[in-house]
């Protein structure tokens, strides 16, 4: 094994994503997102290498603010362009829902509870993406990307809705929300209508 700090992560040529420019270590790449790439260090730790120091600092700050919260991995170490966090084994919700035409009521309830916990923790960005949410073998949801948690302002889960709409699961999700928590349904109703309206406009254009 070599020092993970020699791993290089850069923007791709289009500037819309990241690529691992160099990894002369034995640490395997396990995930890649908008802000950084994650490599497994051991059975219980992984390192996230960031493209920018600013984003690394933002995510480190977010972890420190919610230190001890069960919805996120533990934070072990912070560096100029990296953080070492707890390794969470499981599938992203994006992977878990791949190819499925149904979202269970129990999963909808867990998503709502996660959003409620995010709000309680003081996040200014009350949202989540399926690709940044891990479902463990025990069915527990854990957030793994906090870079924008306190640096964006949104009181509506637009990214979550976008992900569910893409998979054709948004309407079913909202039907279940209505049964589980009517007040939350009312809070999300206008956003749902916006997605329905956009969907109708796309159909008319085609």
C-alpha positions as CSV (number, residue, x, y, z in Angstrom):
1,X,0.0,0.0,0.0
2,X,1.1,3.6,-0.7
3,X,0.1,6.9,0.7
4,X,-3.4,7.8,-0.7
5,X,-2.4,11.5,-1.0
6,X,-0.6,10.6,-4.3
7,X,-4.0,9.8,-5.9
8,X,-4.9,12.5,-8.4
9,X,-8.6,13.4,-9.1
10,X,-9.3,15.9,-11.9
11,X,-12.2,17.3,-13.9
12,X,-13.0,15.5,-17.2
13,X,-12.5,17.3,-20.5
14,X,-16.2,18.5,-20.5
15,X,-15.8,19.9,-17.0
16,X,-19.0,18.2,-15.8
17,X,-17.5,15.3,-13.9
18,X,-14.4,13.8,-12.3
19,X,-11.9,11.3,-13.5
20,X,-9.1,9.5,-11.5
21,X,-6.1,10.8,-13.3
22,X,-3.7,8.6,-11.3
23,X,-3.9,6.0,-8.6
24,X,-0.6,4.3,-8.0
25,X,-1.9,2.7,-4.8
26,X,-3.7,-0.5,-4.0
27,X,-6.7,1.3,-2.7
28,X,-9.8,0.4,-4.9
29,X,-12.1,3.1,-6.2
30,X,-15.6,2.4,-4.8
31,X,-17.5,5.5,-5.8
32,X,-17.2,8.8,-7.8
33,X,-19.4,11.9,-7.5
34,X,-19.5,15.5,-8.4
35,X,-16.9,16.6,-5.9
36,X,-14.6,13.7,-5.3
37,X,-13.7,10.0,-5.6
38,X,-13.9,7.5,-2.7
39,X,-11.3,4.8,-2.2
40,X,-11.6,1.9,0.3
41,X,-8.7,1.9,2.9
42,X,-9.9,-0.9,5.1
43,X,-13.0,-2.8,6.2
44,X,-14.2,0.2,8.2
45,X,-12.6,3.2,6.6
46,X,-12.5,5.0,3.2
47,X,-10.9,8.2,1.9
48,X,-12.6,10.8,-0.2
49,X,-10.2,12.6,-2.5
50,X,-11.6,16.0,-3.7
51,X,-10.9,18.0,-6.8
52,X,-10.9,21.3,-4.9
53,X,-9.7,22.2,-1.4
54,X,-12.8,24.4,-0.9
55,X,-15.2,21.6,-1.4
56,X,-13.2,19.3,0.9
57,X,-13.3,22.0,3.6
58,X,-17.1,22.4,3.1
59,X,-17.7,18.7,3.5
60,X,-15.4,18.4,6.5
61,X,-17.2,21.3,8.1
62,X,-20.5,19.6,7.6
63,X,-19.3,16.4,9.2
64,X,-18.0,18.3,12.2
65,X,-21.3,20.1,12.6
66,X,-23.3,16.9,12.8
67,X,-20.6,14.8,14.6
68,X,-22.2,11.7,16.1
69,X,-25.4,11.7,13.9
70,X,-26.4,8.2,12.9
71,X,-27.5,9.2,9.4
72,X,-23.9,9.8,8.2
73,X,-20.6,8.0,8.4
74,X,-18.1,8.9,11.2
75,X,-15.4,11.4,10.4
76,X,-11.9,10.3,11.3
77,X,-9.4,12.6,9.6
78,X,-9.4,15.8,7.5
79,X,-6.7,17.0,5.1
80,X,-6.2,19.7,2.5
81,X,-8.1,17.8,-0.2
82,X,-9.4,14.7,1.5
83,X,-11.4,13.3,4.4
84,X,-11.3,9.9,5.9
85,X,-14.7,8.6,6.9
86,X,-16.4,5.4,8.0
87,X,-16.8,2.8,5.2
88,X,-20.5,2.0,4.9
89,X,-21.3,-1.3,3.1
90,X,-24.4,-1.4,1.0
91,X,-26.0,-0.2,-2.2
92,X,-26.8,3.4,-3.2
93,X,-30.5,3.9,-3.5
94,X,-29.9,4.6,-7.2
95,X,-28.5,1.0,-7.5
96,X,-31.1,-0.4,-5.2
97,X,-34.0,1.0,-7.3
98,X,-32.4,0.3,-10.7
99,X,-34.9,-1.4,-13.0
100,X,-37.6,-1.5,-10.3
101,X,-41.1,-0.3,-11.1
102,X,-42.1,-0.1,-7.5
103,X,-41.0,1.7,-4.4
104,X,-42.1,0.1,-1.1
105,X,-44.0,2.0,1.5
106,X,-41.4,1.1,4.1
107,X,-38.7,2.7,1.9
108,X,-40.8,5.8,1.4
109,X,-41.2,6.1,5.2
110,X,-37.4,5.7,5.7
111,X,-36.8,8.5,3.1
112,X,-39.2,10.8,4.9
113,X,-37.6,10.1,8.2
114,X,-34.2,10.8,6.7
115,X,-35.4,14.2,5.4
116,X,-36.9,15.0,8.8
117,X,-33.6,14.2,10.5
118,X,-31.7,16.4,7.9
119,X,-34.0,19.3,8.9
120,X,-33.5,18.6,12.6
121,X,-29.7,18.7,12.2
122,X,-30.0,22.2,10.7
123,X,-29.2,21.5,7.1
124,X,-30.0,24.4,4.9
125,X,-30.3,22.1,1.9
126,X,-33.3,19.8,2.8
127,X,-32.7,17.4,0.0
128,X,-31.0,14.1,-0.9
129,X,-29.9,12.3,-4.1
130,X,-30.4,8.6,-4.6
131,X,-26.8,8.2,-5.6
132,X,-25.6,9.8,-2.4
133,X,-27.7,7.7,-0.1
134,X,-26.6,4.2,1.0
135,X,-29.1,1.5,2.1
136,X,-27.3,-1.0,4.3
137,X,-28.0,-4.8,4.4
138,X,-30.1,-4.0,7.5
139,X,-32.2,-1.5,5.5
140,X,-30.8,1.6,7.2
141,X,-30.3,4.8,5.1
142,X,-27.1,6.7,5.4
143,X,-26.0,9.9,3.6
144,X,-22.5,9.9,2.2
145,X,-22.1,13.3,0.5
146,X,-22.5,16.4,2.6
147,X,-20.6,19.0,0.6
148,X,-23.7,21.1,-0.1
149,X,-25.6,20.4,3.2
150,X,-24.9,23.9,4.7
151,X,-23.9,25.8,1.6
152,X,-27.1,25.6,-0.5
153,X,-30.5,26.8,0.5
154,X,-33.5,24.6,-0.4
155,X,-36.5,23.6,1.6
156,X,-37.8,21.3,-1.1
157,X,-36.3,17.9,-2.1
158,X,-35.9,18.8,-5.8
159,X,-33.0,16.4,-6.5
160,X,-34.9,13.5,-4.8
161,X,-38.0,14.2,-6.9
162,X,-35.8,14.5,-10.1
163,X,-34.3,11.1,-9.4
164,X,-37.7,9.4,-8.6
165,X,-39.3,11.1,-11.7
166,X,-36.5,9.7,-13.9
167,X,-37.3,6.2,-12.7
168,X,-41.1,6.7,-13.0
169,X,-41.5,6.3,-9.2
170,X,-42.5,9.9,-8.2
171,X,-46.3,9.5,-8.4
172,X,-46.2,6.3,-6.4
173,X,-43.9,7.9,-3.9
174,X,-46.3,10.8,-3.4
175,X,-49.3,8.5,-3.0
176,X,-47.4,6.7,-0.2
177,X,-46.3,10.0,1.4
178,X,-50.0,11.1,1.5
179,X,-50.9,8.0,3.5
180,X,-47.8,8.1,5.8
181,X,-47.7,11.8,6.6
182,X,-50.4,14.1,5.2
183,X,-48.7,17.3,6.4
184,X,-45.5,16.4,4.6
185,X,-47.6,15.5,1.5
186,X,-49.1,19.0,1.6
187,X,-45.7,20.6,1.8
188,X,-44.5,18.6,-1.2
189,X,-47.7,18.9,-3.3
190,X,-46.7,22.1,-5.1
191,X,-43.3,20.6,-6.1
192,X,-45.0,17.4,-7.3
193,X,-47.4,19.5,-9.5
194,X,-44.4,21.2,-11.0
195,X,-43.0,17.9,-12.1
196,X,-46.3,16.8,-13.5
197,X,-46.6,20.0,-15.4
198,X,-43.1,19.6,-16.9
199,X,-43.9,16.0,-17.8
200,X,-47.0,17.1,-19.7
201,X,-45.1,19.8,-21.6
202,X,-42.5,17.3,-22.7
203,X,-45.2,14.9,-23.9
204,X,-46.9,17.7,-25.9
205,X,-43.6,18.8,-27.5
206,X,-43.1,15.2,-28.7
